[in-house]
Amino acid sequence: MVLLITGASHTGKTLLAQRLLQTYRCPCLSMDLLKMGLIRSGNTRLTPEDDRELESYLWPIVREIIKTAIENRQDLIVEGCYVPPRWSQDFTPSYLREIRFCCLVMTKAYIETHFADIQKYACAAERRIDDSTCTKETLLLDNAHYQQMCETWGYPCILIDQAYEVDIPLSAGIVFSLTLRYWAAPAVSAAFAAAAFSAWAFLMALYFSFSSAVAMGRMASRGQTLVQSLQPTHLS
């Protein structure tokens, strides 16, 4: 099975792919890494800013990698934004049966409410050297584009609305879930750490109290035995 993950920038594609990789031990192909490898090796004169041209350049390569993985019966995660709207037209039904498509889309309400969090955790799964192009306006436009694409072509779309919750049906009865509550994570972690330390301190105190009681009991028992051994014996 091939899981194809796409969506606008900053929607969590790479993080989701990494969590899936860690859970299922499945190889992952990042289109961004493929892009930079081809650019830095001099195989193309395109730059990271040439998004439209990069889609036309990268997709034929990724498409054939997906076909090869399916033909070899290998599981593979593919993630990136360079997936054309007509991607499904490049595969016959026998290939499409082995592909799970997942498009992550943040709603307008989510972006409006959590824009500061989106910026703060932009490097949660990868290091972004320059993230100045990520604005509320560009996020709204990009996510609206992917939502429109899914509605036009009938693709499954995972909407991230009130909270960051993603459920991906991988096969019959198997659903992978990813929930991120990063805006409340520090307080939860601190409370958990405090509770864990209190429990540890209580158990250690209980242990030492029990050990001391056992030790005192043994000392008392040994003292009583010693006293008895020192008492004179009377022969009848």
Residue pairs with C-beta under 8 A, 6 or more apart in sequence:
1 75
1 76
1 98
1 99
1 100
1 170
1 171
2 66
2 69
2 70
2 75
2 76
2 77
2 78
2 98
2 99
2 100
3 20
3 26
3 76
3 77
3 78
3 99
3 100
3 102
3 168
3 170
4 66
4 78
4 79
4 83
4 87
4 99
4 100
4 101
4 102
5 13
5 16
5 17
5 77
5 78
5 79
5 80
5 102
5 103
5 104
6 13
6 79
6 80
6 81
6 83
6 101
6 102
6 103
6 104
6 146
7 13
7 81
7 103
7 104
7 105
7 143
7 146
8 81
8 104
8 105
8 106
8 139
8 142
8 143
8 145
8 146
9 81
9 134
9 139
9 142
10 106
10 118
10 122
10 134
10 139
11 104
11 105
11 106
11 143
11 160
12 104
12 125
12 160
12 164
12 166
12 178
12 180
13 79
13 80
13 81
13 104
14 30
14 32
14 79
14 125
14 126
15 124
15 125
15 178
15 180
16 79
16 102
16 104
16 166
16 168
16 178
17 28
17 30
17 77
17 79
18 28
18 125
19 178
20 26
20 28
20 77
20 176
21 27
21 28
21 77
23 176
24 75
26 75
26 76
26 77
27 74
27 75
27 76
27 77
28 76
28 77
28 78
28 79
29 62
29 65
29 76
29 77
29 78
29 79
30 79
30 80
31 58
31 62
31 78
31 79
31 80
31 81
31 82
32 80
32 126
34 58
34 61
34 62
34 80
35 48
35 54
35 58
35 80
35 82
36 48
38 44
38 57
38 58
39 46
39 47
39 48
44 57
46 53
46 54
46 57
48 54
51 81
51 82
54 82
55 82
55 83
55 84
56 84
58 80
58 82
59 82
59 83
59 84
59 87
62 78
62 80
62 82
62 83
63 87
63 90
63 91
65 76
65 78
66 76
66 78
66 91
66 95
66 99
67 91
67 95
69 75
69 76
70 95
70 98
70 99
85 149
85 152
85 153
86 153
87 101
88 96
88 101
88 153
88 155
91 99
100 168
100 169
100 170
101 155
101 156
102 156
102 158
102 168
103 146
103 149
103 150
103 155
103 156
103 157
103 158
104 146
104 158
104 160
104 166
105 143
105 146
105 147
105 150
105 157
105 158
105 159
105 160
106 118
106 139
106 143
106 159
106 160
107 143
107 159
107 160
107 161
108 140
108 143
108 144
109 161
109 162
110 160
110 161
110 162
110 164
111 118
111 136
111 139
111 140
111 143
112 136
114 164
114 183
115 136
115 139
117 182
117 183
118 134
118 139
119 131
119 134
120 182
121 182
122 128
122 131
122 134
123 131
124 182
146 157
147 157
147 159
149 155
150 156
150 157
151 157
158 166
158 167
158 168
160 166
163 179
163 181
164 178
164 179
164 180
164 181
164 182
165 177
165 178
165 179
166 177
166 178
166 179
167 175
167 176
167 177
168 175
168 176
168 177
169 175
170 176
181 188
